[in-house]
Every structure is written in C-alpha cells, then in structure tokens.
Amino acid sequence: MTNDVSHAGGFYLTKPVFFIGFMGAGKTSVSQQLAVTYGLASIDADEYLELREDRIIADIFAEDGEEGFRDIETDVLRDLASRSPRLIGCGGGVVTKRPENTTIMRDAGFVVYLKVSADEAARRIPNTDSRPMFKNLDTARKTIVERQPFYEKAAHVEVETEGRTIREVAEEVASILQNEGIMVKE
C-alpha cells in the first residue's frame, strides 16, 4: 500500500505531491510511474481510505452518506499530508465539496492537476460499467466542466494528459517537480 520515502532512485521529495483531476486522468498511474522511475513513495488516497476504514467507498456512501464520506476523506488528507513526503493520487471529487481539502493540500505540499476530457477518460477506463459517470458521457462532460474551476484553484500546476502516454506525462511532472525543488537528486 505505502512505504516510507525510498531513495533507491537517487531522488527524494521535499514535500508531499498531490495529484488531482477527473477519473481517468491518470492520477494513480502517473504517481506510480514516478515512484518506480525515481524510487519515490506513492499511495492512492482512496485505497488508503478503504483500508483504513475496512470498507469500500460505495459502502461508506451507502452507510454514512456523502457527508460522512467527505469527513473521512478530509481526515485521510490531513493524515497523508502529515507523513513523510510521497506522491498521493487523490479521488476525483476531493477538491469540489470541501474548500479545506484544497487548503490542506496546498499548505502541506504541491498540487498537480492532471487535465483530461470526458471522452479521453472514457477511452482509458477499461470497465466503464463500474463508473456511473460513464453510463452517460454527457453527464461526465458536464461534471468535468463543473469541477474544472475547483481543480484550477487547488493546483499549483496543470498538466495536459490528452493523447499522451503515462510515461510522457510522468516525465513532464518530474521535470516540473525538479524545477520547483520538490523532487531533489541526492
């Protein structure tokens, strides 16, 4: 699930890096690619939340409602922000319901917004049946438009993912993180 900061790749992070964006943007894939390439620790915030709660997100929504889920999500962000710096893939709605989540991420670390269109996201997600948004692509398009101002406000930097490979996006993010002094060579 997670490991402490590894220096195997000769790099380390000076602060946490949070990846935000719509589902299918590549938040988890890009953070994992960076982790493998540069020997950095990474974690998926939703997976961590599910393990910590010993319930899947759908069950948390059903049992506690959206407000209950958002309380847990905010607590998980605080938890991850206070640990050793790592790459953190966040849930697609993390910045939309609670302004404090944006504050937590921006104050503790560096926020990367991975941009994707609904059409591109739908192409990337192998089983759209498990993603209610993609039962209706128009709803996904509308949701991205609604969320975009939240993503832009939260982000320190935006990276376009449309038509690009995970490796290409990861290389751009690595370059940005190095230029910002966040990913440092030992």
Buried (B, 14 or more C-beta within 10 A) or exposed (E): EBEEBBEEBEBBBBBBBBBBBBBBBBBBBBBBBBBEBBBBBBBBBBBBBBEEBEBEBEEBBEEBEEEEBBBBBBEBBEEBBEBBBBBBBBBBBBBBBBEEBBEBBBEBBBBBBBBBBBBBBBEBBEEBEEBEBBEEBEEBBEBBEEBBEBBEEBBBBBBEBEEBEBEBBBBBBBEBBBEBEBBEEE
